[in-house]
Amino acid sequence: MKIKVISLSSSIRHRESVRRQLLSAGASFEFCNAITARDALRHIHHYDEQEFLLNCGRPAAEKEIACYASHLALWQQCAQGDGPYLILEDDAELDESFLAGLLVVASRIQEHGLICVAPPQLDDSLALEDFGHFEIRYCRRASRVALAYAISPTAAARLARAGKVVEEPVGSYMQRFWRHGQPVYSMCPPIVRLSPAAKESSLGGHGRGKRNFSTSLKRAVRNCQDAIARVRFNYFVSHGSI
């Protein structure tokens, strides 16, 4: 499994931290220069601000679009049959069990397609496979996927195909599996976590915006639609239809 680290070329501190950890673990890896805000629109099909407002209640920050484009570029590359990737953002911190867990993930990634290896912000998952110290779990809800995840070429093609238009931050898009159709699995315990020194990812920030009544109402409807779609998707997965 190839390890790809998304990082701005100017993020010296973040790069050095990840480099030191991966070299210490004896893992080979490659830095992938993050796409900058100035170049982001060259790499994506379109940014739909109206949909972004409905999904997030605010317009996107330029760095969020750039971060999205950086992940999308790697999905497109992986989808060309380049083998599965482990994709890390540069504010990741490796657990001591990183290599052992990576072996488990590598053995199951073609079967499951997308395995998050960072800790969830919420825990609503179902244990599927037991590997002793590790479990692979199905995420009935998913969160914090973009920080660190393994992805197969088939899953990468699915995410890239459905995600050409930016309608939400990349992490939100990935965790809303009913939109792209790729089930999300997780490694338990996680083998990567957010660095405590990372106040904010160098890859993306959050926009700010005022919400009017109309937007708030439309967002409430969208949230209900998403909740129904999530339940339906989980039902079909549990019955082997996806």
LOMARNU-631353 format. One record per residue (C-alpha): residue in three letters; chain; x, y, z. Coordinates in Angstrom, 3 decimals, decimal comma. Example, Ala and Ser with C-alpha at 12.3 -4.5 7.8 and 13.67 -1.06 7.14 Angstrom:
# LOMARNU-631353
+------+-------+----------+----------+----------+
: resn : chain :        x :        y :        z :
+------+-------+----------+----------+----------+
:  ALA :     A :   12,300 :   -4,500 :    7,800 :
:  SER :     A :   13,670 :   -1,060 :    7,140 :
+------+-------+----------+----------+----------+
***
This chain:
# LOMARNU-631353
+------+-------+----------+----------+----------+
: resn : chain :        x :        y :        z :
+------+-------+----------+----------+----------+
:  MET :     A :    0,000 :    0,000 :    0,000 :
:  LYS :     A :    1,401 :    3,379 :   -1,003 :
:  ILE :     A :    1,408 :    6,111 :    1,629 :
:  LYS :     A :    0,570 :    9,572 :    0,285 :
:  VAL :     A :    0,876 :   12,654 :    2,499 :
:  ILE :     A :   -1,023 :   15,753 :    1,385 :
:  SER :     A :    0,930 :   18,832 :    2,396 :
:  LEU :     A :    1,610 :   22,330 :    1,168 :
:  SER :     A :    5,191 :   22,646 :    0,019 :
:  SER :     A :    5,527 :   25,664 :    2,300 :
:  SER :     A :    4,375 :   23,782 :    5,431 :
:  ILE :     A :    7,864 :   22,982 :    6,687 :
:  ARG :     A :    6,862 :   22,290 :   10,297 :
:  HIS :     A :    4,015 :   19,947 :    9,369 :
:  ARG :     A :    6,152 :   18,122 :    6,828 :
:  GLU :     A :    9,034 :   17,615 :    9,212 :
:  SER :     A :    6,711 :   16,185 :   11,858 :
:  VAL :     A :    5,158 :   13,655 :    9,467 :
:  ARG :     A :    8,513 :   12,815 :    7,900 :
:  ARG :     A :   10,090 :   12,105 :   11,276 :
:  GLN :     A :    7,232 :    9,846 :   12,339 :
:  LEU :     A :    7,060 :    7,819 :    9,144 :
:  LEU :     A :   10,833 :    7,368 :    8,936 :
:  SER :     A :   10,880 :    6,286 :   12,571 :
:  ALA :     A :    8,197 :    3,701 :   11,774 :
:  GLY :     A :   10,236 :    2,452 :    8,824 :
:  ALA :     A :    7,464 :    3,276 :    6,352 :
:  SER :     A :    8,076 :    4,507 :    2,833 :
:  PHE :     A :    5,928 :    7,429 :    1,743 :
:  GLU :     A :    5,551 :   10,279 :   -0,705 :
:  PHE :     A :    4,634 :   13,909 :   -0,128 :
:  CYS :     A :    1,965 :   15,130 :   -2,519 :
:  ASN :     A :    1,998 :   18,887 :   -2,852 :
:  ALA :     A :   -1,389 :   20,205 :   -1,805 :
:  ILE :     A :   -3,223 :   22,231 :   -4,402 :
:  THR :     A :   -3,276 :   25,898 :   -3,491 :
:  ALA :     A :   -6,382 :   28,041 :   -3,325 :
:  ARG :     A :   -5,202 :   29,938 :   -6,405 :
:  ASP :     A :   -5,033 :   26,754 :   -8,493 :
:  ALA :     A :   -7,959 :   24,818 :   -7,008 :
:  LEU :     A :  -10,560 :   25,633 :   -9,644 :
:  ARG :     A :   -8,327 :   24,164 :  -12,327 :
:  HIS :     A :   -8,631 :   20,746 :  -10,692 :
:  ILE :     A :  -12,346 :   20,543 :   -9,953 :
:  HIS :     A :  -15,345 :   20,621 :  -12,251 :
:  HIS :     A :  -17,312 :   23,266 :  -10,389 :
:  TYR :     A :  -17,959 :   24,870 :   -7,005 :
:  ASP :     A :  -21,696 :   25,056 :   -6,273 :
:  GLU :     A :  -22,092 :   27,762 :   -3,666 :
:  GLN :     A :  -25,852 :   27,285 :   -3,319 :
:  GLU :     A :  -25,428 :   23,608 :   -2,443 :
:  PHE :     A :  -22,558 :   24,451 :   -0,105 :
:  LEU :     A :  -24,829 :   26,911 :    1,711 :
:  LEU :     A :  -27,510 :   24,242 :    2,064 :
:  ASN :     A :  -25,050 :   21,655 :    3,345 :
:  CYS :     A :  -22,997 :   23,889 :    5,624 :
:  GLY :     A :  -24,927 :   27,095 :    6,180 :
:  ARG :     A :  -22,088 :   29,222 :    4,818 :
:  PRO :     A :  -20,018 :   29,630 :    1,656 :
:  ALA :     A :  -16,767 :   27,725 :    1,281 :
:  ALA :     A :  -13,425 :   29,166 :    2,248 :
:  GLU :     A :  -10,861 :   29,143 :   -0,556 :
:  LYS :     A :   -8,655 :   26,773 :    1,443 :
:  GLU :     A :  -11,539 :   24,301 :    1,765 :
:  ILE :     A :  -11,934 :   24,164 :   -1,998 :
:  ALA :     A :   -8,176 :   23,674 :   -2,334 :
:  CYS :     A :   -8,188 :   20,880 :    0,248 :
:  TYR :     A :  -11,051 :   19,192 :   -1,588 :
:  ALA :     A :   -9,154 :   19,459 :   -4,878 :
:  SER :     A :   -6,053 :   17,900 :   -3,280 :
:  HIS :     A :   -7,958 :   14,803 :   -2,167 :
:  LEU :     A :   -9,822 :   14,595 :   -5,470 :
:  ALA :     A :   -6,533 :   14,610 :   -7,388 :
:  LEU :     A :   -5,299 :   11,618 :   -5,384 :
:  TRP :     A :   -8,574 :    9,736 :   -5,864 :
:  GLN :     A :   -8,275 :   10,246 :   -9,592 :
:  GLN :     A :   -4,678 :    9,044 :   -9,520 :
:  CYS :     A :   -5,525 :    5,986 :   -7,404 :
:  ALA :     A :   -8,484 :    5,150 :   -9,649 :
:  GLN :     A :   -6,105 :    4,667 :  -12,573 :
:  GLY :     A :   -5,163 :    1,311 :  -11,032 :
:  ASP :     A :   -2,155 :    2,507 :   -9,075 :
:  GLY :     A :   -3,005 :    0,177 :   -6,180 :
:  PRO :     A :   -4,552 :    1,150 :   -2,836 :
:  TYR :     A :   -3,387 :    4,300 :   -1,061 :
:  LEU :     A :   -3,121 :    5,315 :    2,546 :
:  ILE :     A :   -3,797 :    9,056 :    2,422 :
:  LEU :     A :   -2,693 :   11,238 :    5,321 :
:  GLU :     A :   -3,084 :   14,947 :    5,909 :
:  ASP :     A :    0,038 :   16,592 :    7,265 :
:  ASP :     A :   -1,307 :   17,201 :   10,781 :
:  ALA :     A :   -1,608 :   13,472 :   11,432 :
:  GLU :     A :    0,157 :   11,798 :   14,354 :
:  LEU :     A :    0,970 :    8,094 :   14,185 :
:  ASP :     A :    0,153 :    5,648 :   16,961 :
:  GLU :     A :    2,775 :    3,156 :   18,132 :
:  SER :     A :    0,677 :    0,412 :   16,535 :
:  PHE :     A :    0,739 :    2,122 :   13,137 :
:  LEU :     A :    2,652 :   -0,523 :   11,180 :
:  ALA :     A :    0,799 :   -3,477 :   12,711 :
:  GLY :     A :   -2,519 :   -1,831 :   11,982 :
:  LEU :     A :   -1,448 :   -0,890 :    8,475 :
:  LEU :     A :   -0,839 :   -4,578 :    7,685 :
:  VAL :     A :   -4,407 :   -5,367 :    8,709 :
:  VAL :     A :   -5,795 :   -2,501 :    6,647 :
:  ALA :     A :   -3,725 :   -3,506 :    3,624 :
:  SER :     A :   -5,121 :   -7,048 :    3,806 :
:  ARG :     A :   -8,737 :   -5,839 :    3,817 :
:  ILE :     A :   -8,787 :   -2,664 :    1,743 :
:  GLN :     A :   -9,697 :   -4,330 :   -1,546 :
:  GLU :     A :  -12,666 :   -5,985 :    0,159 :
:  HIS :     A :  -13,960 :   -2,882 :    1,960 :
:  GLY :     A :  -12,796 :   -0,039 :   -0,295 :
:  LEU :     A :  -12,557 :    2,802 :    2,234 :
:  ILE :     A :  -11,186 :    2,372 :    5,767 :
:  CYS :     A :  -10,751 :    5,325 :    8,097 :
:  VAL :     A :   -7,757 :    4,863 :   10,413 :
:  ALA :     A :   -8,258 :    7,989 :   12,563 :
:  PRO :     A :  -10,485 :    8,188 :   15,662 :
:  PRO :     A :  -14,136 :    9,056 :   15,038 :
:  GLN :     A :  -15,717 :   12,096 :   16,623 :
:  LEU :     A :  -18,729 :    9,903 :   17,312 :
:  ASP :     A :  -19,024 :    6,159 :   17,652 :
:  ASP :     A :  -21,910 :    4,543 :   15,810 :
:  SER :     A :  -20,300 :    1,535 :   14,205 :
:  LEU :     A :  -20,750 :   -2,197 :   13,931 :
:  ALA :     A :  -17,892 :   -4,649 :   14,463 :
:  LEU :     A :  -17,365 :   -6,865 :   11,401 :
:  GLU :     A :  -13,951 :   -8,513 :   11,647 :
:  ASP :     A :  -11,709 :   -9,302 :   14,611 :
:  PHE :     A :   -7,932 :   -9,378 :   14,148 :
:  GLY :     A :   -6,926 :   -9,698 :   17,793 :
:  HIS :     A :   -5,794 :   -6,241 :   18,804 :
:  PHE :     A :   -7,682 :   -4,669 :   15,895 :
:  GLU :     A :  -11,216 :   -4,678 :   14,549 :
:  ILE :     A :  -12,647 :   -3,546 :   11,259 :
:  ARG :     A :  -15,995 :   -1,819 :   11,852 :
:  TYR :     A :  -18,761 :   -0,613 :    9,542 :
:  CYS :     A :  -19,590 :    3,059 :   10,174 :
:  ARG :     A :  -23,320 :    3,672 :   10,334 :
:  ARG :     A :  -22,231 :    7,248 :   10,875 :
:  ALA :     A :  -18,791 :    8,431 :    9,796 :
:  SER :     A :  -16,664 :   11,364 :   10,873 :
:  ARG :     A :  -13,158 :   12,749 :   10,510 :
:  VAL :     A :  -12,478 :   10,521 :    7,518 :
:  ALA :     A :  -10,203 :   12,865 :    5,572 :
:  LEU :     A :   -7,419 :   13,051 :    8,175 :
:  ALA :     A :   -6,212 :    9,507 :    7,505 :
:  TYR :     A :   -7,798 :    6,767 :    5,393 :
:  ALA :     A :   -7,009 :    3,857 :    3,124 :
:  ILE :     A :   -8,742 :    3,676 :   -0,227 :
:  SER :     A :   -8,839 :    1,154 :   -3,068 :
:  PRO :     A :   -8,841 :    2,092 :   -6,763 :
:  THR :     A :  -12,493 :    1,058 :   -7,073 :
:  ALA :     A :  -13,579 :    3,211 :   -4,125 :
:  ALA :     A :  -11,401 :    6,083 :   -5,312 :
:  ALA :     A :  -13,109 :    5,989 :   -8,710 :
:  ARG :     A :  -16,499 :    6,054 :   -7,007 :
:  LEU :     A :  -15,646 :    9,081 :   -4,861 :
:  ALA :     A :  -14,008 :   10,913 :   -7,764 :
:  ARG :     A :  -16,927 :   10,264 :  -10,088 :
:  ALA :     A :  -19,573 :   11,512 :   -7,651 :
:  GLY :     A :  -17,474 :   14,346 :   -6,227 :
:  LYS :     A :  -16,444 :   16,450 :   -9,189 :
:  VAL :     A :  -18,583 :   19,351 :   -7,989 :
:  VAL :     A :  -17,659 :   20,863 :   -4,613 :
:  GLU :     A :  -20,823 :   21,073 :   -2,513 :
:  GLU :     A :  -19,282 :   20,696 :    0,972 :
:  PRO :     A :  -15,855 :   20,258 :    2,616 :
:  VAL :     A :  -14,068 :   17,096 :    1,584 :
:  GLY :     A :  -14,419 :   15,529 :    5,039 :
:  SER :     A :  -18,169 :   16,083 :    5,011 :
:  TYR :     A :  -18,459 :   14,678 :    1,501 :
:  MET :     A :  -16,568 :   11,532 :    2,456 :
:  GLN :     A :  -18,598 :   10,879 :    5,586 :
:  ARG :     A :  -21,916 :   11,297 :    3,744 :
:  PHE :     A :  -21,606 :    7,882 :    2,139 :
:  TRP :     A :  -25,175 :    7,886 :    0,861 :
:  ARG :     A :  -24,118 :   10,591 :   -1,592 :
:  HIS :     A :  -21,163 :    8,857 :   -3,208 :
:  GLY :     A :  -22,341 :    5,288 :   -2,585 :
:  GLN :     A :  -19,142 :    4,013 :   -0,960 :
:  PRO :     A :  -19,591 :    2,431 :    2,502 :
:  VAL :     A :  -17,136 :    3,716 :    5,097 :
:  TYR :     A :  -15,302 :    1,346 :    7,447 :
:  SER :     A :  -12,973 :    2,112 :   10,320 :
:  MET :     A :  -10,007 :    0,638 :   12,145 :
:  CYS :     A :  -10,456 :    0,168 :   15,890 :
:  PRO :     A :   -8,403 :    1,173 :   17,755 :
:  PRO :     A :   -7,264 :    3,912 :   15,358 :
:  ILE :     A :   -3,636 :    4,006 :   14,264 :
:  VAL :     A :   -3,540 :    7,720 :   13,422 :
:  ARG :     A :   -4,851 :   10,701 :   15,366 :
:  LEU :     A :   -4,904 :   14,465 :   14,983 :
:  SER :     A :   -1,676 :   15,989 :   16,234 :
:  PRO :     A :   -2,283 :   17,850 :   19,523 :
:  ALA :     A :   -0,028 :   20,599 :   18,186 :
:  ALA :     A :   -2,326 :   21,144 :   15,203 :
:  LYS :     A :   -4,592 :   24,059 :   16,037 :
:  GLU :     A :   -5,748 :   24,061 :   12,444 :
:  SER :     A :   -4,825 :   22,013 :    9,434 :
:  SER :     A :   -2,521 :   23,801 :    7,043 :
:  LEU :     A :   -4,755 :   22,486 :    4,262 :
:  GLY :     A :   -8,046 :   24,150 :    5,025 :
:  GLY :     A :   -9,981 :   26,598 :    7,155 :
:  HIS :     A :  -13,638 :   27,324 :    7,661 :
:  GLY :     A :  -15,591 :   30,084 :    6,048 :
:  ARG :     A :  -17,941 :   32,388 :    7,888 :
:  GLY :     A :  -21,370 :   33,468 :    6,851 :
:  LYS :     A :  -24,667 :   34,768 :    8,197 :
:  ARG :     A :  -27,697 :   32,515 :    7,961 :
:  ASN :     A :  -31,073 :   33,982 :    7,068 :
:  PHE :     A :  -34,383 :   32,305 :    7,842 :
:  SER :     A :  -34,811 :   30,905 :    4,334 :
:  THR :     A :  -31,382 :   29,275 :    4,346 :
:  SER :     A :  -31,925 :   27,858 :    7,822 :
:  LEU :     A :  -35,245 :   26,345 :    6,768 :
:  LYS :     A :  -33,747 :   24,804 :    3,643 :
:  ARG :     A :  -30,890 :   23,409 :    5,730 :
:  ALA :     A :  -33,355 :   21,802 :    8,113 :
:  VAL :     A :  -35,038 :   20,100 :    5,154 :
:  ARG :     A :  -31,669 :   18,990 :    3,774 :
:  ASN :     A :  -30,659 :   17,543 :    7,161 :
:  CYS :     A :  -33,882 :   15,529 :    7,286 :
:  GLN :     A :  -33,287 :   14,257 :    3,771 :
:  ASP :     A :  -29,741 :   13,241 :    4,689 :
:  ALA :     A :  -30,924 :   11,426 :    7,818 :
:  ILE :     A :  -33,461 :    9,423 :    5,800 :
:  ALA :     A :  -30,891 :    8,660 :    3,095 :
:  ARG :     A :  -28,364 :    7,501 :    5,715 :
:  VAL :     A :  -30,865 :    5,111 :    7,309 :
:  ARG :     A :  -31,830 :    3,692 :    3,904 :
:  PHE :     A :  -28,198 :    3,227 :    2,885 :
:  ASN :     A :  -27,366 :    1,453 :    6,155 :
:  TYR :     A :  -30,386 :   -0,822 :    5,674 :
:  PHE :     A :  -29,256 :   -1,850 :    2,211 :
:  VAL :     A :  -25,683 :   -2,440 :    3,396 :
:  SER :     A :  -26,912 :   -4,634 :    6,276 :
:  HIS :     A :  -28,949 :   -6,681 :    3,820 :
:  GLY :     A :  -26,087 :   -7,082 :    1,359 :
:  SER :     A :  -27,614 :   -4,911 :   -1,340 :
:  ILE :     A :  -24,593 :   -2,559 :   -1,539 :
+------+-------+----------+----------+----------+
***
